[in-house]
């Protein structure tokens, strides 16, 4: 069924829809506009009501807008794809299986991507990303610009390329995370992580990479404020240039300067 240029509001206006094509549709004030729907494509649509896409499967959104009033818009879904969308809504993604994002801007990334599993993300700009990606797993991420705090905590099996990350306490208690060719500004980066690997990264912020297990750095560099690194960590590192200070890495660690 195809619906174009219409406005919906209220409680569950398109609940449990199947094989739905939405063009320039607005889902306004209310809740759960598309809850439990299947095989939906939305193009140039506007979502304003809360909890608009929950418990849905096989959903594609192109050039859509999720307003700040659309709190927690995308939860408990499977096979969700967004392209060229603007998201002002907080808590945007939760417990999504098989998520694809391309060319997305998020202005309020608070608590986004919690418990999301398996996905591809490219060209993402995310602001105010407090606690984003907590418990996320099995993601390939490229070309991300992220500003926030406490991100990627307890994340598992994540690979990141070409990122600019400005985030306090990133990667705490994470496991099997690899970051390539990125700028990371983060106080207390990677504490209590396991199998964190940083390749050709630039690291800034005090007391990075402490209490980490099996930490690997390959050809990374450190800003002058990155002091007191590697305390109580097991680490193998090759460092380009100087590092301000290193404090008590675990016996057997190997740190080389180039």
Secondary structure, DSSP 8 states (H G I E B T S, - for coil): -EEES-EEEEE-TTTT-EEEEEES-EEEEEE-TTTT-EEEEEES-EE-SBT-EES-EEEEEES-EE-TTSTT-EES-EEEEEES-EE--SS-EES-EEEEEEEEEES--TTTTBT-EEEEEEEEEE-S-TTTTTT-EEEEEEEEEEEEESTTTT-EEEEEES-EEEEETTTTT-EEEEEES-EEE-TTTTTT-EEEEEES-EEESSS-S-S-BSEEEEEEEE-TT--SBTTT--EEEEESS--S-B----TT-EEEE-
